[in-house]
């Protein structure tokens, strides 16, 4: 059971966790890609995603 004083502690902990997750995301975004995290630019995955996106826009 969670005590009455725990609500603020949980909110504070969640805020700190969210900040750390954002920092990790920014760090990952700013690193040069080596293709390990997903399809490389110009690869098969990107071209199919781009063509399907343009089809949706044209309709």
Biopython code that builds the backbone (N, CA, C, O; Angstrom):
import numpy as np
from Bio.PDB.StructureBuilder import StructureBuilder

atoms = [
    (1, "UNK", "N", (0.833, -1.183, 0.000)),
    (1, "UNK", "CA", (0.000, 0.000, 0.000)),
    (1, "UNK", "C", (0.879, 1.249, 0.000)),
    (1, "UNK", "O", (1.909, 1.292, 0.674)),
    (2, "UNK", "N", (0.473, 2.247, -0.747)),
    (2, "UNK", "CA", (1.231, 3.482, -0.860)),
    (2, "UNK", "C", (0.770, 4.454, 0.217)),
    (2, "UNK", "O", (-0.427, 4.684, 0.387)),
    (3, "UNK", "N", (1.726, 5.019, 0.939)),
    (3, "UNK", "CA", (1.400, 5.980, 1.991)),
    (3, "UNK", "C", (0.980, 7.320, 1.411)),
    (3, "UNK", "O", (1.206, 7.592, 0.232)),
    (4, "UNK", "N", (0.375, 8.149, 2.233)),
    (4, "UNK", "CA", (-0.142, 9.438, 1.767)),
    (4, "UNK", "C", (0.964, 10.386, 1.318)),
    (4, "UNK", "O", (0.730, 11.205, 0.429)),
    (5, "UNK", "N", (2.148, 10.306, 1.894)),
    (5, "UNK", "CA", (3.252, 11.177, 1.511)),
    (5, "UNK", "C", (3.981, 10.703, 0.270)),
    (5, "UNK", "O", (4.845, 11.414, -0.243)),
    (6, "UNK", "N", (3.654, 9.526, -0.223)),
    (6, "UNK", "CA", (4.378, 8.943, -1.344)),
    (6, "UNK", "C", (3.993, 9.534, -2.690)),
    (6, "UNK", "O", (4.768, 9.433, -3.641)),
    (7, "UNK", "N", (2.822, 10.146, -2.800)),
    (7, "UNK", "CA", (2.358, 10.662, -4.085)),
    (7, "UNK", "C", (3.318, 11.699, -4.648)),
    (7, "UNK", "O", (3.688, 11.616, -5.819)),
    (8, "UNK", "N", (3.726, 12.667, -3.848)),
    (8, "UNK", "CA", (4.649, 13.692, -4.323)),
    (8, "UNK", "C", (6.004, 13.089, -4.656)),
    (8, "UNK", "O", (6.645, 13.492, -5.627)),
    (9, "UNK", "N", (6.440, 12.128, -3.858)),
    (9, "UNK", "CA", (7.723, 11.463, -4.121)),
    (9, "UNK", "C", (7.682, 10.732, -5.462)),
    (9, "UNK", "O", (8.652, 10.760, -6.219)),
    (10, "UNK", "N", (6.574, 10.089, -5.748)),
    (10, "UNK", "CA", (6.418, 9.388, -7.026)),
    (10, "UNK", "C", (6.427, 10.395, -8.174)),
    (10, "UNK", "O", (7.081, 10.165, -9.191)),
    (11, "UNK", "N", (5.711, 11.502, -8.023)),
    (11, "UNK", "CA", (5.692, 12.533, -9.066)),
    (11, "UNK", "C", (7.087, 13.086, -9.319)),
    (11, "UNK", "O", (7.485, 13.266, -10.470)),
    (12, "UNK", "N", (7.827, 13.354, -8.258)),
    (12, "UNK", "CA", (9.184, 13.874, -8.393)),
    (12, "UNK", "C", (10.100, 12.864, -9.081)),
    (12, "UNK", "O", (10.911, 13.226, -9.933)),
    (13, "UNK", "N", (9.962, 11.611, -8.704)),
    (13, "UNK", "CA", (10.777, 10.556, -9.305)),
    (13, "UNK", "C", (10.444, 10.388, -10.783)),
    (13, "UNK", "O", (11.339, 10.197, -11.605)),
    (14, "UNK", "N", (9.161, 10.460, -11.119)),
    (14, "UNK", "CA", (8.753, 10.345, -12.518)),
    (14, "UNK", "C", (9.283, 11.517, -13.342)),
    (14, "UNK", "O", (9.698, 11.330, -14.486)),
    (15, "UNK", "N", (9.274, 12.712, -12.778)),
    (15, "UNK", "CA", (9.802, 13.884, -13.478)),
    (15, "UNK", "C", (11.292, 13.712, -13.749)),
    (15, "UNK", "O", (11.765, 14.020, -14.843)),
    (16, "UNK", "N", (12.031, 13.225, -12.760)),
    (16, "UNK", "CA", (13.466, 13.001, -12.936)),
    (16, "UNK", "C", (13.718, 11.912, -13.984)),
    (16, "UNK", "O", (14.631, 12.030, -14.800)),
    (17, "UNK", "N", (12.915, 10.870, -13.956)),
    (17, "UNK", "CA", (13.048, 9.790, -14.936)),
    (17, "UNK", "C", (12.767, 10.302, -16.346)),
    (17, "UNK", "O", (13.496, 9.978, -17.284)),
    (18, "UNK", "N", (11.716, 11.098, -16.495)),
    (18, "UNK", "CA", (11.386, 11.664, -17.804)),
    (18, "UNK", "C", (12.511, 12.538, -18.332)),
    (18, "UNK", "O", (12.801, 12.512, -19.528)),
    (19, "UNK", "N", (13.153, 13.316, -17.456)),
    (19, "UNK", "CA", (14.277, 14.152, -17.878)),
    (19, "UNK", "C", (15.424, 13.290, -18.388)),
    (19, "UNK", "O", (16.035, 13.606, -19.409)),
    (20, "UNK", "N", (15.716, 12.215, -17.690)),
    (20, "UNK", "CA", (16.810, 11.344, -18.100)),
    (20, "UNK", "C", (16.503, 10.662, -19.422)),
    (20, "UNK", "O", (17.390, 10.512, -20.262)),
    (21, "UNK", "N", (15.261, 10.247, -19.615)),
    (21, "UNK", "CA", (14.876, 9.618, -20.873)),
    (21, "UNK", "C", (15.006, 10.614, -22.024)),
    (21, "UNK", "O", (15.465, 10.255, -23.108)),
    (22, "UNK", "N", (14.607, 11.848, -21.793)),
    (22, "UNK", "CA", (14.745, 12.876, -22.827)),
    (22, "UNK", "C", (16.216, 13.110, -23.165)),
    (22, "UNK", "O", (16.567, 13.258, -24.336)),
    (23, "UNK", "N", (17.069, 13.144, -22.158)),
    (23, "UNK", "CA", (18.499, 13.339, -22.394)),
    (23, "UNK", "C", (19.076, 12.177, -23.198)),
    (23, "UNK", "O", (19.895, 12.390, -24.092)),
    (24, "UNK", "N", (18.661, 10.968, -22.892)),
    (24, "UNK", "CA", (19.131, 9.795, -23.641)),
    (24, "UNK", "C", (18.671, 9.896, -25.089)),
    (24, "UNK", "O", (19.445, 9.645, -26.013)),
    (25, "UNK", "N", (17.418, 10.262, -25.281)),
    (25, "UNK", "CA", (16.890, 10.401, -26.635)),
    (25, "UNK", "C", (17.627, 11.456, -27.434)),
    (25, "UNK", "O", (17.936, 11.243, -28.606)),
    (26, "UNK", "N", (17.913, 12.597, -26.809)),
    (26, "UNK", "CA", (18.657, 13.651, -27.497)),
    (26, "UNK", "C", (20.065, 13.189, -27.829)),
    (26, "UNK", "O", (20.579, 13.473, -28.911)),
    (27, "UNK", "N", (20.682, 12.485, -26.909)),
    (27, "UNK", "CA", (22.036, 11.987, -27.134)),
    (27, "UNK", "C", (22.053, 11.000, -28.303)),
    (27, "UNK", "O", (22.943, 11.054, -29.151)),
    (28, "UNK", "N", (21.081, 10.111, -28.344)),
    (28, "UNK", "CA", (20.999, 9.138, -29.433)),
    (28, "UNK", "C", (20.712, 9.840, -30.754)),
    (28, "UNK", "O", (21.264, 9.465, -31.789)),
    (29, "UNK", "N", (19.868, 10.837, -30.726)),
    (29, "UNK", "CA", (19.510, 11.565, -31.941)),
    (29, "UNK", "C", (20.696, 12.332, -32.507)),
    (29, "UNK", "O", (20.847, 12.435, -33.724)),
    (30, "UNK", "N", (21.541, 12.873, -31.628)),
    (30, "UNK", "CA", (22.670, 13.699, -32.054)),
    (30, "UNK", "C", (23.878, 12.893, -32.497)),
    (30, "UNK", "O", (24.803, 13.454, -33.085)),
    (31, "UNK", "N", (23.896, 11.580, -32.229)),
    (31, "UNK", "CA", (25.028, 10.762, -32.646)),
    (31, "UNK", "C", (24.929, 10.449, -34.125)),
    (31, "UNK", "O", (23.834, 10.265, -34.656)),
    (32, "UNK", "N", (26.088, 10.388, -34.799)),
    (32, "UNK", "CA", (26.038, 9.965, -36.200)),
    (32, "UNK", "C", (25.588, 8.511, -36.278)),
    (32, "UNK", "O", (26.055, 7.673, -35.507)),
    (33, "UNK", "N", (24.697, 8.214, -37.194)),
    (33, "UNK", "CA", (24.157, 6.859, -37.301)),
    (33, "UNK", "C", (25.109, 5.925, -38.001)),
    (33, "UNK", "O", (25.790, 6.300, -38.955)),
    (34, "UNK", "N", (25.149, 4.686, -37.506)),
    (34, "UNK", "CA", (25.943, 3.662, -38.167)),
    (34, "UNK", "C", (25.049, 2.589, -38.765)),
    (34, "UNK", "O", (25.543, 1.565, -39.237)),
    (35, "UNK", "N", (23.741, 2.809, -38.752)),
    (35, "UNK", "CA", (22.811, 1.852, -39.336)),
    (35, "UNK", "C", (22.412, 0.732, -38.396)),
    (35, "UNK", "O", (21.601, -0.116, -38.766)),
    (36, "UNK", "N", (22.960, 0.705, -37.189)),
    (36, "UNK", "CA", (22.663, -0.392, -36.274)),
    (36, "UNK", "C", (21.271, -0.271, -35.666)),
    (36, "UNK", "O", (20.654, -1.281, -35.327)),
    (37, "UNK", "N", (20.776, 0.949, -35.526)),
    (37, "UNK", "CA", (19.492, 1.157, -34.860)),
    (37, "UNK", "C", (18.310, 0.944, -35.801)),
    (37, "UNK", "O", (17.182, 0.788, -35.332)),
    (38, "UNK", "N", (18.531, 0.932, -37.086)),
    (38, "UNK", "CA", (17.432, 0.768, -38.026)),
    (38, "UNK", "C", (17.950, 0.767, -39.442)),
    (38, "UNK", "O", (19.158, 0.692, -39.665)),
    (39, "UNK", "N", (17.061, 0.849, -40.391)),
    (39, "UNK", "CA", (17.495, 0.859, -41.783)),
    (39, "UNK", "C", (18.347, 2.077, -42.092)),
    (39, "UNK", "O", (18.083, 3.167, -41.585)),
    (40, "UNK", "N", (19.357, 1.901, -42.911)),
    (40, "UNK", "CA", (20.224, 3.005, -43.265)),
    (40, "UNK", "C", (19.507, 3.946, -44.222)),
    (40, "UNK", "O", (18.614, 3.515, -44.952)),
    (41, "UNK", "N", (19.879, 5.219, -44.233)),
    (41, "UNK", "CA", (19.230, 6.168, -45.158)),
    (41, "UNK", "C", (19.377, 5.686, -46.605)),
    (41, "UNK", "O", (20.456, 5.276, -47.034)),
    (42, "UNK", "N", (18.276, 5.745, -47.335)),
    (42, "UNK", "CA", (18.291, 5.281, -48.710)),
    (42, "UNK", "C", (18.117, 3.784, -48.824)),
    (42, "UNK", "O", (18.101, 3.242, -49.929)),
    (43, "UNK", "N", (17.988, 3.114, -47.704)),
    (43, "UNK", "CA", (17.830, 1.666, -47.716)),
    (43, "UNK", "C", (16.414, 1.266, -48.068)),
    (43, "UNK", "O", (15.547, 2.117, -48.269)),
    (44, "UNK", "N", (16.190, -0.008, -48.141)),
    (44, "UNK", "CA", (14.889, -0.533, -48.550)),
    (44, "UNK", "C", (13.765, -0.056, -47.639)),
    (44, "UNK", "O", (12.685, 0.293, -48.118)),
    (45, "UNK", "N", (14.008, -0.037, -46.328)),
    (45, "UNK", "CA", (12.978, 0.379, -45.383)),
    (45, "UNK", "C", (12.566, 1.819, -45.565)),
    (45, "UNK", "O", (11.379, 2.138, -45.490)),
    (46, "UNK", "N", (13.525, 2.696, -45.802)),
    (46, "UNK", "CA", (13.208, 4.117, -45.961)),
    (46, "UNK", "C", (12.467, 4.389, -47.260)),
    (46, "UNK", "O", (11.518, 5.172, -47.274)),
    (47, "UNK", "N", (12.887, 3.755, -48.353)),
    (47, "UNK", "CA", (12.252, 4.044, -49.634)),
    (47, "UNK", "C", (10.794, 3.586, -49.647)),
    (47, "UNK", "O", (9.941, 4.269, -50.214)),
    (48, "UNK", "N", (10.500, 2.451, -49.038)),
    (48, "UNK", "CA", (9.109, 1.995, -49.019)),
    (48, "UNK", "C", (8.265, 2.890, -48.125)),
    (48, "UNK", "O", (7.100, 3.146, -48.431)),
    (49, "UNK", "N", (8.837, 3.371, -47.024)),
    (49, "UNK", "CA", (8.099, 4.265, -46.135)),
    (49, "UNK", "C", (7.830, 5.593, -46.837)),
    (49, "UNK", "O", (6.745, 6.159, -46.702)),
    (50, "UNK", "N", (8.812, 6.092, -47.584)),
    (50, "UNK", "CA", (8.626, 7.352, -48.293)),
    (50, "UNK", "C", (7.571, 7.226, -49.384)),
    (50, "UNK", "O", (6.740, 8.120, -49.542)),
    (51, "UNK", "N", (7.593, 6.134, -50.137)),
    (51, "UNK", "CA", (6.632, 5.991, -51.223)),
    (51, "UNK", "C", (5.213, 5.816, -50.688)),
    (51, "UNK", "O", (4.267, 6.338, -51.278)),
    (52, "UNK", "N", (5.050, 5.095, -49.587)),
    (52, "UNK", "CA", (3.706, 4.943, -49.030)),
    (52, "UNK", "C", (3.209, 6.270, -48.455)),
    (52, "UNK", "O", (2.019, 6.574, -48.525)),
    (53, "UNK", "N", (4.114, 7.049, -47.894)),
    (53, "UNK", "CA", (3.730, 8.352, -47.345)),
    (53, "UNK", "C", (3.300, 9.287, -48.471)),
    (53, "UNK", "O", (2.336, 10.034, -48.310)),
    (54, "UNK", "N", (3.994, 9.260, -49.601)),
    (54, "UNK", "CA", (3.619, 10.133, -50.701)),
    (54, "UNK", "C", (2.302, 9.685, -51.336)),
    (54, "UNK", "O", (1.550, 10.517, -51.843)),
    (55, "UNK", "N", (2.017, 8.390, -51.315)),
    (55, "UNK", "CA", (0.734, 7.913, -51.826)),
    (55, "UNK", "C", (-0.415, 8.444, -50.976)),
    (55, "UNK", "O", (-1.462, 8.835, -51.493)),
    (56, "UNK", "N", (-0.202, 8.451, -49.669)),
    (56, "UNK", "CA", (-1.237, 8.945, -48.764)),
    (56, "UNK", "C", (-1.488, 10.424, -49.014)),
    (56, "UNK", "O", (-2.637, 10.866, -48.995)),
    (57, "UNK", "N", (-0.433, 11.195, -49.248)),
    (57, "UNK", "CA", (-0.577, 12.636, -49.476)),
    (57, "UNK", "C", (-1.294, 12.886, -50.787)),
    (57, "UNK", "O", (-2.095, 13.816, -50.877)),
    (58, "UNK", "N", (-1.026, 12.071, -51.817)),
    (58, "UNK", "CA", (-1.621, 12.289, -53.127)),
    (58, "UNK", "C", (-3.117, 11.962, -53.141)),
    (58, "UNK", "O", (-3.858, 12.533, -53.942)),
    (59, "UNK", "N", (-3.563, 11.079, -52.294)),
    (59, "UNK", "CA", (-4.959, 10.666, -52.309)),
    (59, "UNK", "C", (-5.817, 11.701, -51.777)),
    (59, "UNK", "O", (-7.033, 11.523, -51.715)),
]
sb = StructureBuilder()
sb.init_structure("model")
sb.init_model(0)
sb.init_chain("A")
sb.init_seg("    ")
for serial, (resi, resn, name, xyz) in enumerate(atoms, 1):
    if name == "N":
        sb.init_residue(resn, " ", resi, " ")
    sb.init_atom(name, np.array(xyz, "f"), 0.0, 1.0, " ", f" {name:<3s}", serial, name[0])
structure = sb.get_structure()
